[in-house]
Amino acid sequence: MKTYRIVLMAAAVAALALTGSAFAHSAHSSAATVVTTKKSPLYGTILVTSSGQTLYLDSADKPGHPACTGGCLSVWPPLKASGTPKAAGSAKSSLLGTTKITGGKQVTYDGHPLYTFASDSAGNPTSGEGSHGFYVVGPNGKAITKSTKPPGGGTGY
């Protein structure tokens, strides 16, 4: 019986050690926000999140001062920074940065704060294009204000 308790106690200590090690690792290695690119048949190569959501800039923003505040943020959620933002695809890490916002930091690209659009969907992932001064962003950091396809060329990617 004594041996059984010792084995049980050793197993419990080992389990705690593994759990503590995994917790310490996850606490110190928060995943960074990734900005990447995707080919859109309407707009060419555009910036997207790591999960494929289209990224937009607000033409009313000033460097370091997002114009979208209050209720605007429920329609145009900011891309919040987790760790140091990382670039993938054709996105350039040299154009990535952050700006302070209420509740954290927002990812910027070429100085423009980045947003997603709440009404984008799988069937129409760029539905916010041109709405209220928001435009999809190219890997050069500029707003894409015109479709690369002739009228009637479809929607989305």
Phi, psi and omega in degrees: 000321180296319179297319179301316179296319181295316179296317179298317179295319179296319178295319179295317179296318179296318179296317178296320180297317179294317180297315179297320178295316179295320179296314180299320180294315182289329180291331182263351183235058179295138182293134179282151174290132182247131172251125182229192183230159176214148178276124177250130179295337180271326190236005182079211180279126182233162176278140176219165174284173178296338178267004175094004178288136178296140177254141183235158168244156179256118182296345179274350180292148171248148181310124179079359182224087178299135179276336181280111180223174176056230182298334178304323184291341177283334178269323182239075181298135178289150173278105183280143181276133171238112186070200177274123181303144180241149178256146175218170181060225180270003177292147183253123181297332180293342179264354181276146176197192177219160172224148181287136173224168176301125178087012177146220180229148178251139178288138175241157177222120185054036178087350182270124172300142183256143181227157166254175180238124185300333183268358175297148180218172178301323180283337181214073187286356179235035185292343180276353184306122176080357182279121176054034177084011177262137182223148173297157186245134175273165180296347176275356179089004182261152175292139174261111187254357180225144176291148175272356179252152174295160179308144181083012183280005179099183180232168173078208184279000000 
